[in-house]
């Protein structure tokens, strides 16, 4: 993303989880709308755990979707096909399998909090989406997280030390509470110009319409 001067940039805050497919879809739709509009932005990612009680071993994704949402195998298949098709349109490969698992993401959010201070939060976020959805990797595994950090241009051993120390756990919990207090229960949730909050993936045209309205209002 462009790194413009704070005076001219539109601030966009996004609460999301790295195992949320609609989070990467929504972001890529927004990115395309931003590219078409020529707007420059200052983007910040914020932590949200879809499944904060998920155990360390995770759970088979199809089983999880059935237990949490009541989705049948056919519903699950159609949902995956929809995501794959949307991903292809946006240049992002989703690769699902019968062995795909949902995992705990608290460690990933801690690493993202650390990466923000290193100026590489967005790069790490993209690397984590790719690791989980495109490569089928376990983003609760410290080794996977370290590799993602390296892919994002960060120092691998420093990333591992940040994880092992647990120094960012408190900050992540505090940020999660802020979004909970704002009554955010689903992601992606995006806040534009610290004023307009929208949830979900609205399509390129939908985001383009919103950006035009913001520009008309001087944001």
Order of alpha helices (4+ residues) and beta strands (2+ residues): beta-alpha-beta-beta-alpha-alpha-beta-alpha-alpha-alpha-alpha-alpha-beta-beta-alpha
